[in-house]
Structures are given as C-alpha cells and as structure tokens.
Amino acid sequence: MFSLQDLEKKINSELTTKINSSKIHHSQIYISIDGEDLLEVILFLKNNENTKFRQLIDITAVDYPQNDKRFKLVYLLLSHEYNKRTIIECFINEDEIINSITSIFPAANWMEREVFDMYGIKFKDHPDLRRILTDYGFEGFPLRKDFPLTGHNEVRYSEDQKKVIYEPVKLEQNYRNFDYSSPWEGTKYMNKINKDK
C-alpha cells in the first residue's frame, strides 16, 4: 500500500504534460488540467495499475461569472482498491463544449445531463443531452450566478383546470413575522386562544 504522496508523484510522473498543478488537501488529490486533456487523464486514472480510480462519484460545476473561463468542471473519482479519492478540475469558457466521459464511465450520463440542465455546459458526444431536473419549456440555467432569484414562471397544478399550468412568479408576501418562543411553551397567539377558552 503506497501513500497519497507516492500516488500523487506517480500520477505527475506519468501525466507530466497533462497536469497543470496537483496538491493533497483533506486526504484527497486535487488535479488541475486543461479541458482538452480530460478524456486522456480520466482514462489513465481509471485503467492504470497504480491508480485504479474505477468509480465515478460525481460531476459538478462552479460558476465564476467574473472570470474569462467562467466555469470550473469538477470530477470526483474513487479507487476502492487503494481507498483513495481524487478530484479533477478544469476551467472552460461559457460557450466551450467539453468532451463527454460516458464512453469511460457510463454513470456520467445523468451527471452530465444535470450539469447541462443547471449550468448550460454542453458535452460533446453525449448520447442524450437534454434537461433532466427542470421542465421541458424551462428557460435559463438555475445554478448560474446571473439566474434571477425569483425565476420567470411558476409551475403548479390547477385544481380548477385539472392540469399543470404556468404562471408568472408572484411573491404574495414580502416578509413573515416569526415567533421565536420555545416550541414547548407554544406560540403567543396559541397561548392567547387557549387562555380565552
């Protein structure tokens, strides 16, 4: 069994030109790469005898609208055999299309669809890239920092029309008054009702 430092050195020695930087933090290896090297790096980490990162845990993104490369894509991998984790990060432009890793990890299918739905990041050669969490007619990408907090439309079931309807968002109340008294004593208005009985 080799240490995390040894594993980091092995990865760096094998992928010298593909890795921008690496570090060990919270008992995990963080690897920063360029987007065009993603497939090669993921394939190496999965198949190499010294790494064996054979489980894809998650794919997510972070939005930095002030940066030239707006999105940071994050891939989390696990090696069961060595009980090690790695996090691969790459920055991409807003209009850049990144390679899909579904050919390497079939489980990436839904994860990439989620990233597409929430951030609008497109994946090249994805078998079925369409929204997965929002509705068909949904506009915008909810996890982008510039997405309006109140949304555009609200979707609800209308009991009168017996169907799902879309309406502009209406915020009925600006603020609510909360009573922070102990739940064991009951709220003031409930205490008043009980005293009146």
C-alpha positions as CSV (number, residue, x, y, z in Angstrom):
1,M,0.0,0.0,0.0
2,F,1.5,3.3,-1.0
3,S,0.9,6.7,0.5
4,L,-1.1,9.6,-1.0
5,Q,2.1,11.5,-1.7
6,D,3.5,8.5,-3.6
7,L,0.3,8.3,-5.6
8,E,0.5,12.0,-6.5
9,K,4.1,11.6,-7.6
10,K,3.2,8.6,-9.8
11,I,0.3,10.5,-11.5
12,N,2.5,13.5,-12.0
13,S,5.4,11.4,-13.5
14,E,3.0,9.6,-15.9
15,L,1.0,12.7,-17.0
16,T,3.6,15.4,-16.8
17,T,2.4,17.5,-19.8
18,K,-1.3,17.0,-19.0
19,I,-1.3,18.3,-15.4
20,N,-1.2,22.0,-14.7
21,S,-1.0,21.5,-10.9
22,S,-1.7,19.0,-8.2
23,K,-1.9,19.1,-4.4
24,I,-3.0,17.0,-1.5
25,H,-5.8,18.5,0.6
26,H,-8.2,16.8,3.1
27,S,-6.7,13.4,2.3
28,Q,-7.5,13.8,-1.4
29,I,-5.5,14.5,-4.5
30,Y,-6.6,17.6,-6.4
31,I,-5.5,17.7,-10.0
32,S,-5.9,20.7,-12.3
33,I,-6.0,20.1,-16.1
34,D,-7.0,21.7,-19.3
35,G,-10.4,20.7,-20.8
36,E,-8.9,19.2,-23.9
37,D,-6.9,16.7,-21.9
38,L,-9.9,15.4,-19.9
39,L,-10.5,12.1,-21.7
40,E,-6.9,11.1,-21.6
41,V,-6.5,11.9,-17.9
42,I,-9.7,10.1,-16.9
43,L,-8.8,7.1,-19.0
44,F,-5.3,6.9,-17.4
45,L,-6.7,7.3,-13.8
46,K,-9.2,4.5,-14.4
47,N,-7.1,1.9,-16.2
48,N,-3.5,2.4,-14.8
49,E,-2.5,-0.3,-12.3
50,N,-1.0,2.2,-9.9
51,T,-4.2,4.3,-9.7
52,K,-7.3,2.2,-10.4
53,F,-9.8,5.1,-9.9
54,R,-12.7,2.9,-11.2
55,Q,-15.7,4.6,-9.7
56,L,-17.1,8.0,-10.7
57,I,-18.6,9.6,-7.7
58,D,-19.9,12.8,-9.1
59,I,-19.6,15.5,-11.8
60,T,-20.4,19.1,-10.9
61,A,-19.5,22.7,-11.8
62,V,-18.9,26.0,-10.2
63,D,-19.8,29.3,-11.8
64,Y,-17.4,32.2,-11.8
65,P,-19.1,34.8,-14.0
66,Q,-16.3,37.4,-13.5
67,N,-13.6,35.0,-14.9
68,D,-12.7,34.7,-18.6
69,K,-13.1,30.9,-18.2
70,R,-16.4,31.1,-16.4
71,F,-17.0,27.5,-15.3
72,K,-14.9,25.1,-13.3
73,L,-15.9,21.5,-14.0
74,V,-15.2,19.1,-11.1
75,Y,-14.9,15.3,-11.4
76,L,-14.7,13.1,-8.3
77,L,-13.2,9.7,-8.6
78,L,-12.7,6.8,-6.1
79,S,-10.2,3.9,-6.0
80,H,-11.8,1.1,-4.0
81,E,-8.6,-1.0,-4.2
82,Y,-6.3,1.7,-2.7
83,N,-9.1,3.5,-0.8
84,K,-8.1,6.9,-2.3
85,R,-10.0,9.8,-3.8
86,T,-9.1,12.3,-6.4
87,I,-10.7,15.5,-7.7
88,I,-10.1,16.6,-11.2
89,E,-10.7,20.3,-12.0
90,C,-10.7,22.1,-15.4
91,F,-11.8,25.6,-16.3
92,I,-13.8,26.2,-19.5
93,N,-15.4,29.2,-21.3
94,E,-19.1,29.8,-21.3
95,D,-19.5,28.7,-25.0
96,E,-16.9,25.9,-24.9
97,I,-18.1,22.3,-25.4
98,I,-16.3,19.7,-23.2
99,N,-15.9,16.0,-24.1
100,S,-18.3,13.6,-22.5
101,I,-16.8,10.8,-20.4
102,T,-19.8,8.5,-20.9
103,S,-17.7,6.1,-23.0
104,I,-15.3,5.7,-20.0
105,F,-17.9,5.9,-17.2
106,P,-21.5,5.1,-18.3
107,A,-22.7,6.6,-15.0
108,A,-21.6,10.0,-16.3
109,N,-24.7,10.1,-18.5
110,W,-27.1,11.5,-15.9
111,M,-24.4,13.6,-14.1
112,E,-23.5,15.4,-17.3
113,R,-27.2,15.9,-18.1
114,E,-27.6,17.5,-14.6
115,V,-24.6,19.8,-15.2
116,F,-26.1,20.7,-18.6
117,D,-29.5,21.4,-17.1
118,M,-28.3,23.5,-14.2
119,Y,-25.3,25.4,-15.8
120,G,-25.9,25.1,-19.6
121,I,-22.5,23.4,-20.2
122,K,-22.6,21.2,-23.3
123,F,-20.9,17.8,-23.6
124,K,-19.6,16.6,-27.0
125,D,-20.6,13.0,-27.9
126,H,-23.1,12.7,-25.1
127,P,-25.8,10.1,-26.1
128,D,-28.8,12.0,-24.8
129,L,-28.0,15.6,-23.7
130,R,-31.3,17.1,-22.6
131,R,-32.8,18.6,-19.4
132,I,-33.2,16.2,-16.5
133,L,-34.3,18.2,-13.5
134,T,-36.2,21.1,-14.9
135,D,-39.3,21.1,-17.1
136,Y,-39.3,21.0,-21.0
137,G,-40.1,24.6,-21.5
138,F,-37.8,25.9,-18.7
139,E,-35.8,29.0,-19.6
140,G,-32.3,29.7,-18.2
141,F,-29.9,27.7,-16.0
142,P,-30.8,27.8,-12.3
143,L,-27.3,27.4,-10.8
144,R,-25.7,30.2,-12.8
145,K,-25.0,33.2,-10.7
146,D,-26.9,35.5,-13.1
147,F,-30.1,33.5,-12.9
148,P,-32.9,35.6,-11.3
149,L,-33.7,34.6,-7.8
150,T,-37.4,34.6,-8.3
151,G,-37.3,32.7,-11.6
152,H,-39.5,33.5,-14.5
153,N,-42.5,31.2,-14.3
154,E,-44.0,29.1,-11.6
155,V,-45.4,25.7,-12.4
156,R,-48.3,24.4,-10.4
157,Y,-51.3,22.1,-10.7
158,S,-54.6,23.9,-11.1
159,E,-57.5,22.2,-9.4
160,D,-59.9,24.3,-11.4
161,Q,-58.4,23.5,-14.8
162,K,-57.3,19.9,-13.8
163,K,-53.9,20.3,-15.4
164,V,-50.4,21.7,-14.8
165,I,-50.3,25.4,-15.7
166,Y,-47.5,28.1,-16.0
167,E,-47.9,31.5,-14.4
168,P,-45.5,34.4,-13.9
169,V,-44.0,34.3,-10.4
170,K,-46.0,36.2,-7.8
171,L,-44.5,36.8,-4.4
172,E,-47.5,37.2,-2.2
173,Q,-45.7,38.3,1.0
174,N,-42.6,40.3,1.4
175,Y,-41.8,39.3,5.0
176,R,-43.1,37.0,7.5
177,N,-43.2,37.6,11.3
178,F,-41.7,34.7,13.2
179,D,-42.4,34.0,16.8
180,Y,-39.1,32.6,18.3
181,S,-40.5,31.5,21.6
182,S,-39.9,27.9,22.8
183,P,-42.0,25.3,21.0
184,W,-42.7,23.7,24.3
185,E,-44.5,26.8,25.6
186,G,-46.4,27.3,22.4
187,T,-46.7,30.5,20.3
188,K,-48.2,33.7,21.7
189,Y,-51.3,33.5,19.5
190,M,-51.9,29.9,20.5
191,N,-51.4,30.7,24.2
192,K,-54.0,33.6,23.9
193,I,-56.5,31.2,22.2
194,N,-56.0,28.6,25.0
195,K,-56.5,31.3,27.7
196,D,-59.7,32.6,26.2
197,K,-61.3,29.1,26.3
